[in-house]
């Protein structure tokens, strides 16, 4: 059935295109950000792997001149396979950036013929935009004390993608639901990065497992607090909002999963061999040396192999 034959609004058409690909959590956020966002970004301070200047996160028109709307989509990644391992759950399937971009491009391919004069830009968690704010504004979830976005259906086990467009789509509104504030994430965090009214991103284990610079003794202690060598799931696995989180309907999240990397495997591979073998996985981007360092911290020794 052609969308053009239906009495549907542009927003309904794009939503239908997403749902045809099993993406059932979608919403719209305006490109006109409220002053509150800048205040929030200034209060949080520098966030690892994001632009240091909050102003860079406030101007979508620099990415797409004439843009008017974000069509925001959640990509759930929880699967029935939660085998104990040392790789964070979100990074066990093939690189989610590639998965998100592939889906966004397929949606754009479906809808572009309907509006040939409009522009569409896929954003797959690599743009300067504040993705969690976009999803929150689009009514796709609420903030947890751990600063993660929590979706009523999939919990916090979601990555976020969006289509920035010149189409003027009616914006959704934030959910009225809120975090239980039970304190479980505060108690579970190995780096004590989560406080009642404060988040300290530079103490987050997920960040520290990806930090290339030398670690302090305190940072090494944080890494040794849980078995993971890439990422951290501590504040998610203890969260009551995730207790009954639905499994992902996306087949890519269930395929070619890697739950662990061994000391023997990493030591045997050259840097180039590691990059080649794991080029399709998110954990590859920080390189073998960082992961081997993390493994050896967990094993109580520091002697990372540095062969090229």
C-alpha positions as CSV (number, residue, x, y, z in Angstrom):
1,X,0.0,0.0,0.0
2,X,1.4,3.4,-1.0
3,X,1.5,6.0,1.8
4,X,0.4,8.6,-0.7
5,X,-2.9,6.8,-1.1
6,X,-3.8,7.1,2.6
7,X,-5.3,10.0,4.5
8,X,-2.3,10.2,6.7
9,X,-0.3,13.2,8.0
10,X,3.5,13.3,7.4
11,X,4.1,12.4,11.0
12,X,1.8,9.4,10.7
13,X,3.5,8.3,7.5
14,X,7.0,8.4,9.0
15,X,5.7,6.6,12.1
16,X,4.2,3.9,9.9
17,X,7.5,3.5,8.0
18,X,9.3,3.0,11.2
19,X,6.8,0.5,12.5
20,X,7.1,-1.5,9.3
21,X,10.7,-2.1,10.4
22,X,9.7,-3.2,14.0
23,X,10.5,0.2,15.5
24,X,7.6,1.0,17.7
25,X,9.0,3.8,20.0
26,X,9.0,7.0,18.0
27,X,8.2,10.6,18.6
28,X,9.0,14.2,17.4
29,X,11.0,16.9,19.0
30,X,11.2,20.5,17.7
31,X,14.5,22.0,16.7
32,X,13.6,25.1,18.8
33,X,15.2,24.1,22.1
34,X,14.0,25.7,25.3
35,X,16.5,27.8,27.4
36,X,16.2,25.0,30.0
37,X,18.4,22.7,27.9
38,X,21.3,25.1,27.9
39,X,21.0,25.4,31.6
40,X,21.0,21.6,32.0
41,X,24.1,21.2,29.8
42,X,25.9,23.9,31.7
43,X,25.0,22.4,35.0
44,X,26.2,18.9,34.0
45,X,29.4,20.2,32.7
46,X,31.7,18.4,30.2
47,X,30.6,15.0,29.2
48,X,33.0,12.4,27.8
49,X,32.9,11.9,24.1
50,X,30.6,15.0,23.6
51,X,31.5,18.6,22.6
52,X,33.0,20.5,25.6
53,X,31.1,23.7,24.6
54,X,27.3,23.3,25.3
55,X,26.7,25.8,22.4
56,X,27.7,23.1,19.9
57,X,24.9,20.9,21.1
58,X,22.2,23.6,20.7
59,X,22.3,24.4,17.0
60,X,20.8,21.7,14.7
61,X,20.6,24.2,11.9
62,X,24.4,23.9,11.6
63,X,23.9,20.2,10.7
64,X,21.0,20.8,8.4
65,X,20.1,24.4,7.3
66,X,16.3,25.0,7.4
67,X,15.6,22.0,9.7
68,X,12.4,22.1,11.8
69,X,12.0,18.7,13.4
70,X,13.7,15.7,14.9
71,X,11.9,12.4,14.3
72,X,13.3,10.4,17.2
73,X,13.5,6.6,17.4
74,X,14.5,4.2,20.2
75,X,16.5,1.1,19.3
76,X,16.1,-1.5,22.0
77,X,18.9,-3.9,22.5
78,X,18.0,-6.2,25.4
79,X,17.9,-9.9,24.3
80,X,17.1,-13.2,26.1
81,X,20.9,-13.9,25.9
82,X,22.2,-12.3,29.0
83,X,25.1,-14.7,29.5
84,X,27.6,-13.4,32.1
85,X,30.6,-11.9,30.3
86,X,32.9,-8.9,30.3
87,X,31.3,-6.8,27.5
88,X,28.4,-4.5,28.2
89,X,25.1,-5.6,26.9
90,X,24.7,-2.8,24.4
91,X,28.1,-3.6,22.7
92,X,27.6,-7.4,22.3
93,X,25.8,-7.2,19.0
94,X,27.4,-5.6,15.9
95,X,28.1,-1.9,16.3
96,X,24.8,-0.2,17.1
97,X,25.9,2.9,15.2
98,X,25.8,1.0,12.0
99,X,22.5,-0.7,12.9
100,X,20.9,2.6,13.7
101,X,22.2,4.3,10.5
102,X,21.0,1.4,8.4
103,X,17.4,1.6,9.8
104,X,17.3,5.4,9.5
105,X,18.5,5.2,5.9
106,X,15.8,2.6,5.1
107,X,13.1,4.9,6.6
108,X,14.4,7.9,4.6
109,X,14.4,5.7,1.4
110,X,10.7,4.9,2.0
111,X,9.6,8.5,2.6
112,X,11.8,10.7,0.5
113,X,9.7,10.2,-2.7
114,X,6.7,11.7,-1.0
115,X,8.6,15.0,-0.2
116,X,11.3,15.4,-2.9
117,X,11.9,19.0,-1.9
118,X,12.5,18.3,1.8
119,X,15.7,17.2,3.4
120,X,16.4,14.3,5.8
121,X,19.6,13.7,7.8
122,X,20.1,10.5,9.7
123,X,21.8,11.0,13.2
124,X,23.1,7.8,14.8
125,X,24.5,8.8,18.2
126,X,27.6,10.5,16.6
127,X,26.2,14.0,16.2
128,X,26.8,16.8,18.8
129,X,23.0,16.8,19.7
130,X,21.9,15.8,23.2
131,X,20.2,12.6,22.2
132,X,18.6,11.8,25.6
133,X,17.0,15.3,25.7
134,X,15.6,14.7,22.2
135,X,14.1,11.4,23.2
136,X,12.8,12.9,26.5
137,X,11.2,15.8,24.6
138,X,9.7,13.4,22.1
139,X,7.8,11.6,24.9
140,X,9.9,8.4,24.6
141,X,11.0,8.2,28.2
142,X,11.9,9.9,31.5
143,X,15.2,10.5,33.2
144,X,16.5,8.1,35.8
145,X,18.6,9.2,38.8
146,X,21.4,7.6,36.8
147,X,20.8,10.1,34.0
148,X,19.8,7.4,31.5
149,X,16.6,7.6,29.5
150,X,14.0,5.1,30.8
151,X,11.3,4.0,28.3
152,X,8.1,2.5,29.8
153,X,8.4,-0.6,27.5
154,X,12.1,-1.3,27.0
155,X,13.5,0.3,30.1
156,X,16.9,1.9,29.7
157,X,18.1,-0.8,27.3
158,X,17.8,1.5,24.3
159,X,20.1,3.5,22.0
160,X,18.8,6.6,20.3
161,X,18.7,7.6,16.7
162,X,16.9,10.4,14.9
163,X,16.1,11.9,11.5
164,X,16.6,15.6,11.3
165,X,14.3,17.1,8.7
166,X,13.1,20.3,7.1
167,X,9.5,18.9,7.5
168,X,7.5,20.7,10.1
169,X,6.2,17.9,12.2
170,X,4.0,18.4,15.3
171,X,6.1,17.9,18.4
172,X,5.2,15.4,21.2
173,X,5.3,16.2,24.9
174,X,7.4,14.6,27.6
175,X,5.9,11.8,29.7
176,X,4.4,12.5,33.0
177,X,5.9,9.3,34.4
178,X,9.0,9.7,36.5
179,X,11.8,7.7,38.1
180,X,10.9,5.8,41.3
181,X,14.0,7.3,42.9
182,X,14.6,4.1,44.9
183,X,18.3,4.7,45.1
184,X,19.3,1.3,43.7
185,X,21.5,2.8,41.0
186,X,23.3,5.0,43.6
187,X,24.1,2.0,45.7
188,X,25.2,-0.2,42.7
189,X,27.4,2.3,40.9
190,X,31.1,1.0,41.2
191,X,32.4,4.6,40.8
192,X,30.0,6.4,43.0
193,X,29.3,8.5,40.0
194,X,25.6,8.7,40.7
195,X,24.5,10.9,43.6
196,X,21.0,11.9,44.7
197,X,21.1,15.2,42.8
198,X,24.3,15.0,40.9
199,X,26.0,12.9,38.3
200,X,29.8,12.7,38.0
201,X,30.5,11.4,34.4
202,X,34.3,11.2,34.9
203,X,33.8,8.6,37.6
204,X,31.5,6.4,35.5
205,X,33.0,3.0,34.9
206,X,31.6,2.9,31.3
207,X,33.7,6.0,30.5
208,X,36.8,4.8,32.3
209,X,36.8,1.5,30.4
210,X,37.2,3.6,27.2
211,X,39.6,6.2,28.6
212,X,43.0,6.0,26.7
213,X,44.9,8.2,29.0
214,X,46.7,6.9,32.1
215,X,44.4,5.9,34.9
216,X,44.8,6.9,38.6
217,X,44.7,4.3,41.3
218,X,41.2,5.3,42.2
219,X,40.1,4.9,38.5
220,X,41.7,1.4,38.4
221,X,39.8,0.5,41.5
222,X,36.5,1.6,39.9
223,X,37.3,-0.6,36.9
224,X,38.0,-3.5,39.1
225,X,34.6,-3.1,40.8
226,X,32.7,-5.2,38.3
227,X,33.7,-7.9,35.7
228,X,33.2,-5.7,32.6
229,X,36.2,-4.5,30.5
230,X,34.0,-2.4,28.1
231,X,31.1,-0.4,29.4
232,X,29.1,-0.9,32.6
233,X,25.6,-2.3,33.2
234,X,25.5,-1.9,37.0
235,X,23.0,0.9,37.3
236,X,20.8,-0.8,34.7
237,X,20.7,-4.4,36.0
238,X,19.7,-3.2,39.5
239,X,17.0,-0.8,38.2
240,X,13.4,-1.8,39.0
241,X,12.3,-0.1,35.8
242,X,14.2,-2.7,33.9
243,X,12.9,-5.7,35.8
244,X,10.3,-6.4,33.1
245,X,11.8,-4.6,30.2
246,X,10.7,-6.1,26.9
247,X,13.2,-7.8,24.6
248,X,14.3,-6.2,21.4
249,X,12.3,-7.0,18.3
250,X,15.3,-6.2,16.1
251,X,17.0,-9.3,14.6
252,X,20.4,-7.5,14.4
253,X,20.5,-7.3,18.2
254,X,20.4,-11.1,18.5
255,X,23.0,-12.0,15.8
256,X,26.7,-12.5,16.0
257,X,26.9,-11.6,19.7
258,X,30.2,-11.5,21.6
259,X,29.8,-11.6,25.4
260,X,33.5,-11.9,26.4
261,X,37.0,-11.3,25.3
262,X,39.7,-13.3,26.9
263,X,43.2,-12.4,28.0
264,X,44.6,-15.1,25.7
265,X,42.8,-13.9,22.7
266,X,43.7,-10.2,23.1
267,X,47.4,-11.1,23.8
268,X,47.6,-13.3,20.7
269,X,46.2,-10.6,18.4
270,X,48.3,-7.7,17.0
271,X,46.6,-4.3,17.1
272,X,45.9,-4.6,13.4
273,X,44.6,-8.1,13.8
274,X,42.3,-7.0,16.6
275,X,40.9,-4.1,14.5
276,X,40.3,-6.4,11.6
277,X,38.6,-9.2,13.6
278,X,36.3,-6.9,15.5
279,X,35.8,-4.0,13.1
280,X,32.0,-4.5,13.2
281,X,31.7,-4.1,17.0
282,X,31.4,-0.9,19.1
283,X,34.2,-2.0,21.5
284,X,36.7,-2.0,18.6
285,X,36.9,1.8,18.5
286,X,39.1,2.1,21.6
287,X,41.6,-0.5,20.4
288,X,43.1,-3.7,21.8
289,X,45.5,-2.0,24.2
290,X,42.7,-0.3,26.3
291,X,40.7,-3.5,26.6
292,X,43.8,-5.5,27.5
293,X,44.7,-3.0,30.2
294,X,41.2,-3.3,31.7
295,X,41.5,-7.1,31.7
296,X,44.8,-6.9,33.5
297,X,43.4,-4.5,36.1
298,X,40.7,-7.0,36.8
299,X,43.3,-9.7,37.1
300,X,45.4,-7.6,39.4
301,X,48.3,-6.9,37.1
302,X,49.3,-4.1,34.7
303,X,51.4,-5.1,31.8
304,X,49.4,-4.4,28.6
305,X,50.7,-5.9,25.4
306,X,51.6,-3.2,22.9
307,X,52.6,-5.1,19.8
308,X,51.5,-3.3,16.6
